[in-house]
Amino acid sequence: MTQQINLIDPLLLPPTRRLTARRVVAAWAAGALLVLSHLAWERNALRQALVADTADAGEAPATPDLTLAAGDAGLQRRITQREALRRMLQRSGPAMPNGAALLSQVMAALPESMWLTQIDIAGAQSIRIAGGATDPAALANFADRLARIPALRGVPIEAIRIEPQEAAADNDANAAAHVAHHRFVLGSAQAAGEEIR
């Protein structure tokens, strides 16, 4: 008697294995190839940026005083690239101060009749400070204290906006709103230009 195979009912067909070891290895190899190709592309982009920056600056690549053997050409090339990268970073401008340290210095400069609601630091030369004051004359004192902070030296800070606020009614739940005060915005010249827009 010959064996008969039922090809009509799919439950009786032999199961197909979708997740095989070959497919897992192929997927892993494809992912590794993708990551390595992205790494090569990033290195090439960095190399081109460094070459363009060195050409724009018109500088000859810095060579260290050490004389390297002919077999160390790769090391010499890496040293030259890192020197060019260092020069490019130095020309990009002053580094941003530590945000936490700057915030603590700004808070230390704050007079007791003032409070802050917002501080925006967009760069080494752009700062915007918003808040309120019960005594608007304290703004000048606060601006003078800000000028003495080392990270803000040379940044001209001026009043962008000062708006008087009336005392609120007694049925308001916010106790701070019961006091007549002034809302203010102080900032550098760059922040003032951004405020107007």
C-alpha positions in Angstrom: 0.0 0.0 0.0 1.4 3.4 -0.9 1.5 6.3 1.4 -0.8 9.2 0.6 0.0 12.8 1.4 -2.9 15.1 2.3 -2.1 18.5 0.5 -5.6 20.0 1.0 -5.6 20.5 4.8 -2.9 23.0 5.9 -2.8 21.4 9.4 -1.4 18.3 8.0 1.4 19.9 6.1 4.9 19.9 7.6 5.5 23.1 9.7 7.7 25.8 8.2 10.3 27.3 10.6 10.4 31.0 10.1 13.1 31.8 12.7 16.1 29.7 11.8 19.7 30.1 12.8 20.7 31.2 9.3 18.2 34.0 9.3 19.3 35.2 12.8 22.9 35.2 11.7 22.1 37.0 8.4 20.1 39.7 10.3 22.9 40.2 12.8 25.5 40.4 10.0 23.3 42.9 8.1 22.9 45.1 11.2 26.7 44.9 11.8 27.3 45.9 8.2 24.9 48.8 8.6 26.6 50.1 11.8 30.1 49.8 10.2 29.1 51.6 7.1 27.6 54.4 9.2 30.9 54.6 11.2 32.9 54.8 7.9 30.6 57.6 6.6 30.9 59.6 9.9 34.7 59.3 9.9 34.8 60.5 6.3 32.6 63.4 7.1 34.8 64.4 10.0 37.9 64.1 7.9 36.4 66.3 5.2 35.3 68.9 7.8 38.8 69.0 9.3 40.4 69.3 5.9 38.0 72.1 4.9 38.5 73.9 8.2 42.3 73.7 7.9 42.1 75.0 4.3 39.7 77.8 5.3 42.1 78.9 8.1 45.0 78.9 5.7 47.2 77.2 8.3 49.7 74.5 7.7 48.9 71.4 9.8 50.7 71.5 13.1 53.5 69.0 13.3 54.9 68.0 16.7 58.5 68.2 17.5 58.8 64.5 17.8 60.2 62.7 14.7 58.1 59.6 14.0 59.4 56.6 12.2 58.1 55.8 8.8 55.9 53.1 10.2 54.1 55.6 12.4 52.4 57.5 9.5 49.0 56.5 10.8 49.8 58.0 14.2 51.1 61.2 12.6 47.9 61.5 10.6 45.7 61.0 13.8 47.8 63.6 15.6 47.4 66.1 12.8 43.6 65.5 12.7 43.2 66.0 16.4 45.3 69.2 16.3 43.0 70.5 13.6 40.0 69.5 15.6 41.3 71.3 18.7 42.0 74.5 16.6 38.5 74.3 15.1 36.9 74.0 18.6 39.0 76.9 20.0 37.9 79.2 17.1 34.3 78.3 17.6 34.0 80.7 20.5 34.1 80.6 24.3 32.8 77.5 26.0 29.5 77.7 27.8 29.9 78.1 31.5 28.6 75.3 33.8 24.8 75.9 34.0 24.4 74.9 37.6 27.3 77.2 38.7 25.9 80.1 36.6 22.4 79.6 38.0 23.7 79.6 41.6 25.7 82.8 40.9 22.6 84.5 39.4 20.5 83.5 42.4 23.2 84.8 44.8 23.0 88.2 43.0 19.2 88.4 43.3 18.0 91.1 45.8 15.4 90.1 48.3 12.7 92.2 46.8 12.9 90.2 43.5 12.1 86.7 42.3 12.8 84.9 39.0 10.4 83.0 36.8 12.6 82.1 33.9 16.3 82.1 32.9 17.2 81.3 29.2 20.9 80.9 28.3 21.3 80.5 24.6 25.1 80.9 24.4 28.0 82.6 26.0 26.7 86.0 24.9 22.9 85.5 25.1 21.0 85.5 28.4 17.4 86.3 29.2 16.0 86.6 32.8 12.4 87.1 33.6 10.8 87.6 37.0 9.1 90.0 39.3 10.1 92.8 41.7 8.3 94.7 44.5 10.9 97.5 44.1 11.7 98.3 40.5 14.8 100.3 41.6 16.4 97.0 42.6 16.6 96.1 38.9 19.7 98.4 38.5 21.3 96.8 41.5 20.6 93.3 40.2 22.0 94.2 36.7 25.2 95.5 38.4 25.6 92.3 40.4 25.1 90.3 37.2 27.8 92.2 35.5 30.2 91.1 38.3 29.6 87.4 37.6 32.7 86.0 35.8 30.8 84.1 33.2 28.7 87.2 32.2 31.6 89.7 32.1 31.4 91.7 28.9 27.8 90.7 28.3 25.7 93.9 28.3 22.6 93.3 30.3 19.7 95.7 29.9 16.0 95.9 30.8 14.0 94.6 27.8 10.6 95.1 29.4 9.1 96.3 32.7 5.4 96.1 33.3 3.6 97.2 36.5 1.1 94.7 38.0 -1.7 95.9 40.2 -2.6 94.2 43.5 -5.1 91.4 43.1 -8.5 91.1 44.9 -8.7 89.5 48.3 -10.6 86.4 47.0 -7.6 85.3 44.9 -6.0 82.2 46.2 -2.4 83.2 45.1 -0.9 85.1 48.0 2.0 86.6 45.9 -0.5 88.2 43.6 -1.9 90.3 46.4 1.1 92.6 46.4 1.6 95.3 43.7 4.7 94.4 41.8 6.5 94.8 38.5 7.2 92.1 36.0 10.5 92.4 34.2 12.6 90.9 31.5 16.4 91.5 31.5 18.7 90.3 28.8 21.7 90.7 26.7 21.6 92.5 23.3 21.2 89.2 21.5 18.3 88.2 23.8 16.7 91.6 23.2 16.8 91.1 19.5 15.1 87.7 19.9 12.4 89.2 22.2 11.4 91.8 19.6 10.9 89.2 16.9 
